[in-house]
């Protein structure tokens, strides 16, 4: 049975629970869907406390790079999963003396004896202008957008394992990729209650709101540092957020009373 992460005190156990329950942002193939996550999670729930106490060797709690931390959560879950054998992480593919790219995860699905290539992504996007356009969903720092990420995953990262170089180098290890998957979780933030979503984006994806600082409702907002962006720590230990019209960088905040995640951005964002 799934565990409510709000009832857990250890941040790692809470974040592992988040990974095992958060709906994917996209769930049409090659993206995994909610059914896949539910079935994957089922044998892990009874072991969750043991898993949290024994993470993968490279695990670092509170990693400043959220993408790396998210990958480590998946490494940990796969190491403990009875149906999977973790073969490689960040597997570099060479093109002569140059790096062609890297495969996030190579795993063996034991019941079917097949090899799978997984690409992982954890993303948080704020919708602006035309919500139907995936290129109008921006990261809080405006350095990336949903459209670019989808394009990179589907045209660069996932096809890598089917290139001649990858096939040859994996074959030398006795591996042949049978299945490719994209695991993409995160949260989207709407500028208003009714806002269109991009085509094929999972309507059950986690949602929050975003506000310019002069529009932020007065509530019991708490500051979320990056290690708290998934489930993170219990809200009682989070510092209060005090709105400041001179702020020059987006902040991720949380209101426990409304169970709402939000981004507050500068007025000129």
Helices and strands as residue ranges (DSSP letters): G 5-7, H 11-21, H 34-42, G 45-47, H 48-53, H 66-80, E 84-95, E 98-109, E 114-127, G 134-136, E 137-138, H 146-152, I 153-157, G 158-162, H 164-171, E 177-190, E 207-212, G 213-215, E 221-223, G 226-228, G 235-237, E 251-255, E 260-265
